[in-house]
């Protein structure tokens, strides 16, 4: 579904991504793990069109979208849950969710998807008239995920969904990620919690200082002594 081919990204003189290539197949959860500053978020931002690559290409369903705008990529089926959730704090939960469907015109479909989000995240239904900024961190993460799902994506980008959450909430968020994937949404997951990420991932990539240094199935990497020492506390 998604193919990132030899992407290079610069911030001024800083070479942030160096010939990064990865593939996300239809129906998979693919995770990108690595330390802070490794280039994981930059990879997602480049794939979603928020950062232009210096060179390389990005393909969605075989179509080159490297020059496409972020909003065009949303229309094509890419949606991103940003690091730090980035909900619109003074707007209500419902208004945040409605913004997720901003580019859609199918009112009946939007209404159905809103009900689906409420079924998946019952707390959002209870708080739908409440300002998003008054929600807890876990509730805001659910709102950010629900907002992204309102665009009806083919592929969902998740950037550090467990950041700052208590362990019980982390487990709940990863259960939700698996459930979203099981309903047919492909997922590209950036996550510092390597242990949880590798448990749910079909395929995984390890990034260090802007480069992909290792790849394999989630199971293979979780059993790798190198990965255990570097990321799993083994």
Secondary structure, 3 states (H helix, E strand, C coil): CEEEEEEEEEECCEEEEEEEEEEECCCCEEEEECCCCCCHHHHHHHHCCCCCCCEEEEEECCEECCCCCHHHHHHHCEEEECCCCCCCCCCEHHHHHHHHCCCCCCHHHHHHHHHHHHHHCHHHHHCCCCEHHHCCHHHHHHHHHHHHHCCCCCEEEEECCCCCCCHHHHHHHHHHHHHHHHCCCEEEEECCCHHHHHHHCCEEEEEECCEEEEEEEHHHHHCCHHHHHHHCCC
